[in-house]
Structures are given as C-alpha cells and as structure tokens.
Amino acid sequence: MRITVLGAGSWGTTLAILLSYNAHEVVLWAHRDEHARSLLEHRENRRLLPGIPIPEDVTITSDIEAAVHQTELIVSAVPAQFVRSVASNLTQRDFSNIVIVNVAKGIENDSLMTMSEVLVDVLPTVKRDNVVTLSGPSFAEEVARQVPTAVVASSSDLQTAKLTQRIFITPYFRVYSSNDIRGVELAGSVKNVIAIGAGIADGAGFGDNTKAAIMTRATVEIARLGQCLGAQPQTFAGLSGIGDLIVTCMSKHSRNRHVGEEIGKGRKLSDVLAEMEMVAEGVATTRSIHDLSRKHNVDLPISQAVYEILFEDKDPIIATSDLMTRDAKGEG
C-alpha cells in the first residue's frame, strides 16, 4: 500500500521504518522544512532516534499535500493537541475510502474529544468506521530497535481493525484487534496522567509500595471513567489498559513519568516542560480528564490529585496524605 505518516517525531519515524520493513510505499511528512531536510540528509532522526537508519525507499517531505497524494492509508502521528490543526489542512480532500490510523494518546482540551472523534469532526469525508487507533505499551526507542512489542488496533468496525492489524504486524511488532476504540483511546490517555502521578511519587521519595498502589487503583479509575463513557470493561485489562499503564509508569523512556519525577523533586512545571525536546501528552490531558470527570460526575481521585499538583501548586506530600486519608472503602 501507499501509506502516509503524518508526523516525523520518534513514533512517526519508527512507524515509517516499520511499514517500509513490511514492503509498503511510505511517505513521511515532517511539519518543519528544516527537520525534513535533516532527515533527508542523514537518513536518520538524529535528535530522537540516533543510530536508527531510515530506509532509502521512505519518501520524506514537508509538503502535506504531496504527502497525501494518492495515499491509501494515513497514520496520524502528531501530538494529540495538534491533531486538529494538522488535519484542518486536509479538509478539501476526499478521504471517504481512506483508512486513518491514529497513534496519538490524549483527550483534546476544551472539546474533550478523543483523537478519532477529532479526525471525524475535522475531516468531513472521513467515515467513522475507517478510523483506527493503534495503542499499547510501545515506546518508539524500543520498537525502532525491533524489541518484541505487542499493541492493539481498535476501530468501531472490527474488519477495519483487522486490516490495520495485517498492515502493521511484523515478527517483532505483534498487533491484536479490537472493536472498542472508545476504551482503547481512554485507557491510552488516562494512563499518561497516572504516569505523571507515579513519577511524582518517585521524585518525592516514596517507595515501590506507593507506586504499586497508584498503578493498581488507577486501573479502577480508568475503568470507572471508561464504563461511564460506554467502553468495554475488559479493554482496561488489556494491552492499551494495564499493559500501557505498567510501561509508562515504570520506564526510563516515559516522558510523562519524567515530568512527574521532576515535579516531585520540587521543580516548576513550566521549567520542566521548557527543557524537554518531546511532548509529554499527559500534561494537557490532565486538564481534559479533570474536565471530563466533572462533566460526568465521575470520581477520579488520583487523576484529580495530579491535576491539583500540576495546575494548583498543591504540595505532593499533602496530596498523597489527602489520598491516604480518604474515607475507607471496599476494593470493588
């Protein structure tokens, strides 16, 4: 297939390489001209994926119209809060027979839409059943080195999810299929918020017991919100749920965990974000999850604590104490 990857960050670059490995004709679109020129010159994303060569048969461009010309499938690999602005450049094109695979994890601020909802909202010809979200425990730094990885392709139409599964699956990148796109997107979004909380616990000097408690109780929060919004409960026990939660809360590659760790050490959020090269999706999504919980009256105590620490300057020690001294409850 002719496939266009929108976004030449670490994940977009990695997926372009993977799809080329699967013998697809791949076009990689970079937002900035200078980034596209660097990728072309070095055939390597030196800043984010040093030492990983980009195959010569991957076309690289910063011209979005040229990138999507005659494409058969689009991979949207731009950060969640920029999906709308990038997609708005393509509103005049006919995508009625095109599958769009979103790989961003987040909830849009203000609209509180998932990424699949944003794409359908912006692109008038896109069919909801042709939108897929690919998610799971999959750091680009490891997939690029062909570390064995498993993810899930989800769509409201299971056949579209299975098509995506066949396109992306490799001996080192195992893809499962699901028709619960709502659950997969919510799980992938909320886990970034929880990863910030896990990082805060690390930075504040709490122990493994604390992190285990955060991660376990977070699965309850994710499922609680997901079921309220119509997701399937079993999704949250899968790759996009507990699988992604584990890796994002534990890994040295996790940008969201890193943000939390620095905050837990006493640093200001603005200072931490200013020195980062890549986007920590969980920061913006923390606002969205806070707004969603209020809109639907869903109790999300850990996510709420992260929101108060990030945006209301609440002391992590006090926030933790408040969580620990809530009214006693049953585990179910």
C-alpha positions, 0 to 999 in steps of 0.5 A, spaced: 500 500 500 501 507 499 501 509 506 502 516 509 505 518 516 503 524 518 508 526 523 516 525 523 517 525 531 520 518 534 513 514 533 512 517 526 519 515 524 519 508 527 512 507 524 515 509 517 521 504 518 516 499 520 511 499 514 517 500 509 520 493 513 513 490 511 514 492 503 509 498 503 510 505 499 511 510 505 511 517 505 513 521 511 511 528 512 515 532 517 511 539 519 518 543 519 522 544 512 528 544 516 527 537 520 525 534 513 531 536 510 535 533 516 532 527 515 533 527 508 540 528 509 542 523 514 537 518 513 536 518 520 532 522 526 538 524 529 535 528 535 530 522 537 532 516 534 540 516 533 543 510 530 536 508 527 537 508 519 531 510 515 530 506 509 532 509 502 525 507 499 521 512 505 519 518 501 520 524 506 517 531 505 514 537 508 509 538 503 502 535 506 499 535 500 504 531 496 504 527 502 497 525 501 497 524 494 494 518 492 495 515 499 491 509 501 492 509 508 494 515 513 497 514 520 496 520 524 502 521 528 502 528 531 501 530 538 494 529 540 493 537 541 495 538 534 491 533 531 486 538 529 490 543 526 494 538 522 488 535 519 484 542 518 489 542 512 486 536 509 479 538 509 478 539 501 480 532 500 476 526 499 478 521 504 471 517 504 475 510 502 481 512 506 483 508 512 486 513 518 490 510 523 491 514 529 497 513 534 496 519 538 494 518 546 490 524 549 483 527 550 483 534 546 482 540 551 476 544 551 472 539 546 474 533 550 474 529 544 478 523 543 483 523 537 478 519 532 472 523 534 477 529 532 479 526 525 471 525 524 469 532 526 475 535 522 475 531 516 468 531 513 469 525 508 472 521 513 467 515 515 467 513 522 468 506 521 475 507 517 478 510 523 483 506 527 487 507 533 493 503 534 495 503 542 499 499 547 505 499 551 510 501 545 515 506 546 518 508 539 526 507 542 524 500 543 520 498 537 525 502 532 530 497 535 525 491 533 524 489 541 518 484 541 512 489 542 505 487 542 499 493 541 492 493 539 488 496 533 481 498 535 476 501 530 468 501 531 468 496 525 472 490 527 474 488 519 477 495 519 481 493 525 483 487 522 486 490 516 490 495 520 492 489 524 495 485 517 498 492 515 502 493 521 504 486 524 511 484 523 515 478 527 517 483 532 511 488 532 505 483 534 498 487 533 491 484 536 484 487 534 479 490 537 472 493 536 472 498 542 476 504 540 472 508 545 476 504 551 482 503 547 483 511 546 481 512 554 485 507 557 491 510 552 490 517 555 488 516 562 494 512 563 499 518 561 496 522 567 497 516 572 504 516 569 505 523 571 502 521 578 507 515 579 513 519 577 511 524 582 511 519 587 518 517 585 521 524 585 518 525 592 521 519 595 516 514 596 517 507 595 515 501 590 509 500 595 506 507 593 507 506 586 504 499 586 498 502 589 497 508 584 498 503 578 493 498 581 487 503 583 488 507 577 486 501 573 479 502 577 479 509 575 480 508 568 475 503 568 470 507 572 471 513 567 471 508 561 464 504 563 461 511 564 463 513 557 460 506 554 467 502 553 468 495 554 470 493 561 475 488 559 479 493 554 482 496 561 485 489 562 488 489 556 494 491 552 492 499 551 489 498 559 494 495 564 499 493 559 500 501 557 499 503 564 505 498 567 510 501 561 509 508 562 509 508 569 515 504 570 520 506 564 526 510 563 523 512 556 516 515 559 516 522 558 510 523 562 513 519 568 519 524 567 515 530 568 512 527 574 519 525 577 521 532 576 515 535 579 516 531 585 523 533 586 520 540 587 521 543 580 516 548 576 512 545 571 513 550 566 521 549 567 520 542 566 516 542 560 521 548 557 527 543 557 524 537 554 525 536 546 518 531 546 511 532 548 509 529 554 501 528 552 499 527 559 500 534 561 494 537 557 490 531 558 490 532 565 486 538 564 481 534 559 480 528 564 479 533 570 474 536 565 471 530 563 470 527 570 466 533 572 462 533 566 460 526 568 460 526 575 465 521 575 470 520 581 477 520 579 481 521 585 488 520 583 487 523 576 484 529 580 490 529 585 495 530 579 491 535 576 491 539 583 499 538 583 500 540 576 495 546 575 494 548 583 501 548 586 498 543 591 504 540 595 505 532 593 506 530 600 499 533 602 496 530 596 498 523 597 496 524 605 489 527 602 489 520 598 491 516 604 486 519 608 480 518 604 474 515 607 475 507 607 472 503 602 471 496 599 476 494 593 470 493 588 
